[in-house]
Amino acid sequence: MTRRHRSMQRPACRRPEPAERSEAIKQSEANKQEEASLNDLVEVRAGIYHDSVSLMRVSQALAALPGVAVAIVAMATELNVGLARDAGFAVPPATPGDLLVAIRAASDEAVREAAAELERRLAAREAAGTGPREDRPPRTTRSAVRAAARSAAGEATVALVSVPGEYAFLEAADAVEAGVSVMIFSDNVPVEQEILLKDRAREKGVLVMGPDCGTAVIGGAGLGFANVLRPGPVGVVAASGTGAQQVTSLLDLAGVGVSHLLGVGGRDLSAEVGGRSAIQALRALDADPATELIVLVSKPPAPEVARAVRDLGLGTKVVTALLGPGQDDLTAAVEKVLGALGREAPEWPSWPAPAGAAGEEARGGEGGPLRGLYSGGTLCAEAAIIAGTGEFTDFGDDAYTRGRAHPMIDPALRLEALDAAESGVVLLDVVLGHGADPDPSARLAPAVARACGRGVAVVVALIGTDGDPQGLGGQAARLNEAGAAVFTSNAAAARHARDLATATRPSPGPQMGAL
């Protein structure tokens, strides 16, 4: 289902139905099918599970082999089976617990070589889990907690759960019962299970971060998608992964560090969950002597929950960054934090699109449709509110990530959508840090150049710090050289894209304030 928005309505990040297929993906894969001869290998391996990140890397390795046109190695979820069928593969009946292999190559020999490489890579993964008993990893969360207590590192205090959503509740409950806090990276966890976990965690005196908690930083240690942040006096509670990364990255660029970043899951401030973990996390940071100021970050919360968390009566000052019409954007919230700390807000780094770049003539005043292709849900929501026009898609939504890697790791779906854009403006985010694509510009910059060559204006919100392993400056330079306008503030990027799409003169610099 594609939602179209009239000019009087505010756009929202598109939340797709599970069976929805991107027309861009269909067209691109159809083109690949026409270009390749029909030498296909299709297998469904019942009951074989590997995590989506590992399978993505296997798919990429096979696709890079000579003669291989398409390689899909993924769990046989509805989305992945649909993508394979859209690419022309005859996929037999399968369940999400099965492994799907679909390879198309230019010759039978290339198919055989790809199949052999697949077996080598899967066998290597299986071998990693065997060996002497004492060297094998624990098989349950509780046994892992016990093993940590016996190790030289000492007692564990946090467990990280990253398994398919249908299994996350059991593992997280195991951690809570073992007496440790738990970060649930997994998505697709029913809200009823989330509530049960958070109520039990409160009884046990531990914290549940998640489900669908993308980032946390505890005492300087990053979990999930985590930027490299300097230590400092600001604590963050976030019902938003990429929103928290934007806030903390801007603070770092301003020279301000973070004591802890506690993610609580994107639904925590909903009416159903009622801020259960946010309230615990706020009180924990209030009691932390290293935290002088707290920032609360969230997608648009339920109004009654927002009031409840604001009225806790904490001794530590709390600055809220709760997205919604009439509320501060994330950059404005960061500037309020800086003001509270007695610091001036800097000019946030940006790289204007190069003069004479491909597609520059399209920026001269004709405008065009605005498309937001986002990997972060909060960044997508913020951009949609600011732009007030266009069509925005959150490729990190559960419907896109079931059985495949998050778009911050695997950009394939967004690249397909960018390649399908023929006119107008495309706005997208690139999020750096540990856990994310180690070199996002390597694949994105060529796609940006192709889009600019078709007359499309590309605007990038680049979220990261100078300490991130990908290199903030280098990533910005490569994307900018490809023709994109690059901003470290998502709000500034959204305003610039809006101005281009509505054919008005872009403002000379970021104008932060109310959404």
N, C-alpha and C positions, 0 to 999 in steps of 0.2 A: 504494500500500500504506500503510495506516494502522496504526501500531504502538500497541497498547494496553499499558499497564503496570500490573502488579499492585502492591499497596502495598509488597511486600517488595523490589521491584526499583527501582533508580535509573533515572529517565527519561534519555533521550538525545535530542539534537536529531535530529529526523526527517530522514533523508536519502532523498528521494523517488526512485522510479524515473523515468527520463526521460519515460515515457508517462503518468505520473500527472497527474491534473487535480484541482484544488481544487473541492470541492463548493460552497464559498462562491462561487467565480467562476462556476460553472455557473448557480447559482440567480440571482445578481445579473444576469448577462447575459441569462438567460431572462426575468427581469422587464423588463429594458430592451426586449427583443424584443416582449413583449406590449404595452408602452406605445407603441411606435413603429409607424407604418405601414411596410409592406414595400417601401421604396424603397432597394434595395441596389445598390452598385457593388462588384464583386469583380474584382481583376486580379492576375495573377502575371506579373511582369516578369523574364524570364530573364536571369541574369548581371548584375543591377544590384545593386551593394553600396553601402550607407551604414552608418556606425557606429550602434550601438544608441542612444546618447545623442541623436544628431541626429534619429533617427527618432522617438524618444520625444517630443521637442519638437515635431516636425511633427504627431504624433498628438494631442498636447494642444492645439495650435493649431486643428486641424480640429474636434476635439470641442467647442471653445468657440464655434464658429460657430453662428448662429441656425438652429434646425431640425435640427441634427446630433445624433443619439442615441448612435451608436457610431462611433468612428474607430480603426482599427488599421492602422498603417503600420509594418511590421517585416520583418526578414528571415524567410524562410519556414522557420524551424526547426520541428521536431516540436512543441515547446511552443506556439509562436505560431500554427501552423496549427490545433492542437487548440483553442486559446482562441477562434479565429475560428469554428471549426465548432461549438464549444459555445455560441457566441453566435447560432447559427442561420445563419451564412453558408455558402453552397455553394462551398467552396474546391476548385478543380481540383488535380490532382497538381502538386506543387512540390518543389524541393530547397532545402536550407539556403542555397545560393548565389543564390537568387531573391529578389526583393522582393515582398512581399505587401501589397496594398492592399485593405482592406475597410471600406466606409463605409455606414452606414445613416442615412437622414434622413427627415424628415416629408413631404418633397415631392420631385418630380423636380428642381425648381429648386434646392432646397437641396443635393441631390446634385451638380448641375452646378457650383454655386458652390464646394462643398468640393473637387471635382476640379480646378477652376481654381486654387484656392489651393494645392493639393498641387503642381501643376505649377510654380507660381511659386516655391515654397519649394525644390523639388528643383533647379530651374534656377539659383536663386541659389547653391546649394551647389556645383553644377558650375562655375559661372562663377568661383567663388573659386579654382579650381585652374588657371585660364588666365591669359594675360597675357604680357608680354615675358619672354623666356627667363631673363633675369637676375633677374626677380622671382618666378619659380616656385620652389616649395619643392623640396628634393632628393627624388629618387625612391627612394633606397636609404639604409639606415642608414649604410653606410660613406661614401657621398657626403656625407651630412649631417655626419659627423665631419670630413671634409676641408673642407667649407664653413665649419664653425665655426672651424677652425684659421686660415682666411683672413680671418675677420671681425674687427671691432674688439674683440669680446668675448674673443677668444683661444681657445686650445685647449680642446676639450670633454673632460670626464673621465667623464661619466655619460650614458648613453642611456636613454630611457624607451620601452618597447615596449608598445603597446596596440592590438593587432589581433586578429581572430578566432584562437582557440587553434591551429587547424591551420596557421596561417602564422607563429606567434610564434617557433618554433624557428629558422627561417631568418633572421629579422630579429635575434634575439638573438645568434645565432652570428656574424652580420655585425658586430655591435657588439664582441663579444669579440675577433674577429680584427683589428678596427681598433684594439684596445688600450684600450678604455674599459670601465668597469664598466657593468652594465645592470640596470635595474629592469624586470621583466616584470609589467606590470599584468594581462596576459591570463590567463584561466583556461582550462580544458579542454586543457591541454598534457600529453601522456603523460609518465609518470614516467621512462621510459627516456630521453626527450629531455632532461628536467631533469638527470639524472645526467650525461649526455654534456656538457651545457653547463657544469655546475659543475666537472667534471674539467678541461675545456679552460680554463676561466677561471682555475683554480688554476695551471695551467701558464703562462698568460700574465700572471699577477700582477694579475688584476682580480677583481672580485666580481660574482656573479650574485645579484640580489635578486629572488626569485620562483622559479617562476611563481606567479600569483595573489597577488602582493604588493600589498596595498591601500594601504600608506602607507610613506613614508620622509621623514626630515628630515635633510638633509646641510648642515652649516654654516649652519643657519637657513633653508634653502630647502626648502619642502615639496613633495613629489611625491605624486601620486595623491590619496587622501583624507587631508588633512593639517590638523591643528588649528594654531592660531596659538599658538606656545609661546615663552616667554621663554628666552633663552640661559642656560646654567648648566652644572654640573659632572657631570650624570648622562648616561651613554651607555646606549642601549637597543638590544639585539639581539632581534628579534621574529619568531618563526614564527607570527605572528598579527597581523592588521591591526587589528581593533577592540580586541583585547586590549592592543596597544601604545597605541592612542588612549586607552583607559581609564587606563592607568598614567600616561602623560604628562600627560593632562588633570588627573588628581588631583594630580600633582606640581606642575603650574602653579597649581592652586587653593591649594596649600600654600605657594606662593611660591618653588618650586624649579624651576630651568630645566634644559634639555637641551642637551648638546653635539651629539650626532648620534643619530638613530633609524634603524637599519639593518634593514629588513624582509628576511626571507630566504625567504618563502613558507611556506604552511601545512604542507607535507609535509616540510620540511627535517629535522625531528627524528624522522621516521619511520624504521623499520628499513631500508627500501629506500634512502632518500637518505643516512641516516647522519650528519646534521648537517654536511654538507660546507660549506655557506655559513655556518652559525652559527659553526663553528670559525674560519673566516677572519675573520668580522666581529668575534668576540671578541678575536682577536689584534690586529686593526687598532685597536680601541678601547683595548686595553691599551697600545698604543704611542702613543696620542694624548695629548699633554700637557694638553689641555683637559678630559680625562675623568678624574674622580676616583673614580667608582664606576660599575659596570655593572649593568644589570638585564637578565636573560634571560627573555623571555616566550614561552610556548608553550601551545597546546592540549595535551591529554595526550600526552606523548612516548613513544617506545619506551624501556623501562627501560634497556636497554644503551646507547642513545644519550644519554640523560640522564646516566648515569654518566660517559660519555666526555667530555661537555662540562664536567661539574663537575670533572673531574680534569685540566684543562689546566695547572694550576700557574701561573696568571697572577699578575702582581705587583699588579694592580688588584683590589680587592674586588668580588665578583660576588654579587648577590642574585638568587635564582631565583624566578620566578613561573610554575611549571610546573603547570598545572591537573591535578587528579585527586583521587579520594577520599583524604582524610587530608592533603591538601596545603593550603597557604595559598591563600585566594582573592586576587584581584588587588588589592583594597583593603588587605588585610592585608599583602601584599608591599610596597605603597607605604608603609605605615606602618613597616615594617622599614627601608626605604630612608631615611625621614626620621629614624628613630632612629640609623642609622649615620652620618648627617650631623649629628647633635646637635640635631635639631629635634623639636618636639612635633607630633604629628598633630592637625590641627584637627578640629572637628566638620564633617563633610562636608555641604554645603548640601542641604536637602530641603524640599519643600513638601507638607504633609499634604493629603489630599483635603478640600475645604471642607465644613464642617458644613452639612447640609441640601442638599447637592448632589444632583442626579438620581442615583438608584441608591444613595444613602447607606443606605437601609433594608436593602439587600442585604448591607451590611457588618456588620450587627448581630449575626451569629453563625450564620447558616445555612450559610455556606461555599458550596462548589460546585466544579465542575471548573475546573482551572487550565490555561490555554492560553498558551504562550509563542510570540509572533509576532516573530521576530528578523530583523534584517538582517545582524548580525555573528555569524559562526560561533563564535568564542571566547566572546563574551558569552552566546550561546545555551547553549554547553556549560557555562559557569560557572553560569548560572542553573538549568539542569537538575540539576546536581549538588547545588546548595544546596537547591533546592526538594524534591527527593526524591520528587516526585509530579507528575502532570500530563503534558500532551503538548506538546512543543516542536518548532517548525518553524524551520529556518534558511532563510529566503527568499533568502539570498545564496549558497546551494549552487549548484554548477554546473548542476544540472538545471533550476533556475529562471532562471538568467542567460544561458543559451545563446541568443543572438540577441535579447536584450532588456537594457535598462539595469539596473544593480545597484539593489536596493531602497533603498539610501541616496540614490539619485537619483530613482528612480521608485517611489513607495509604492503603486502601484495594487493589486498582489496582496495586500499586507498590509491595505489598506483594505477590500478585499472580504472578507477573513477576519474582520476586526474587525466589519464590518457583519453577518456571519453569526452572531456570538456572541449567544446569547439569555439566558445566565445565567452565574453563576460569576465567575471572575476572568480578566482578560486582562493579561498582562505583555509589554511590548514595549520595544525600545530605540529611541532617536532619537539619531543621531550627527551632530554638527555639524562645521564646518570647511570648508576649501576643497575643492571637488569635490563636496560633498554638496548635497542639496536646499537652495536658497538661503533657503527659508522653510518648513520642514517643518510647523510648526503651522498654516499656512494651510489645508492639506488635512486634517491629522490632527485638529485640535481639533474641527471639526464632527462627525467620525466618533466621537470620544471622547464628545462630548455626546449623540449618538444612542445610543451603547452604554450610557452611564450612565442614560439615560432608560428603557432596557429593563431596568434593574436589574443591569447588569453593572458590577463594580468594575474599574477600569482603573488599572494601575500602570505608570509610565514610568521607565526608566533613561535619563537625559539625559546624554550624553557630550559634553563640550566645555569650552571655556575662556571667560573673559570677553573675550578678544581675538578670538574667532571672528566671522566676518562676520554670521552669523545672529543673534547676540546671545543669550548664555546666559540672562540674566535675563528677557528678553522672551519667549523661547520657553517657559521654565518657567512664567511667569505665565499665558500664554495656554492652555497645556495644563492647568494647575491650575484656571483659571477654568472650563474645560470640564468639570471634575469628576475629573481624574486626580490621584493621588498621584504626586509627581515626586521622583526621587532622582538625585544626581550619582554615586552609587556603585551599580553594577549589583548587587553582592553585597547591599547593603542593600535594593534594590528587590526582589530575589528572595526575601529573607527575609520582607519585608512581604507579598508576594503569596502566599507559602506560608502565612503565618499567616492571611490572609483566607480562603484556600481550605480550610484545615483547621479553620476556625471557632474558632481560638484568639485570645486577645488579642494584638495586635501589640506587639512590644517597644517601649519608649519611645524608643529610638534605635538607630542602627546598631550591631550587635555583630559586629565583624570578628574573624576568626580562622580556624581550620582549616575546610576545607569539610566 
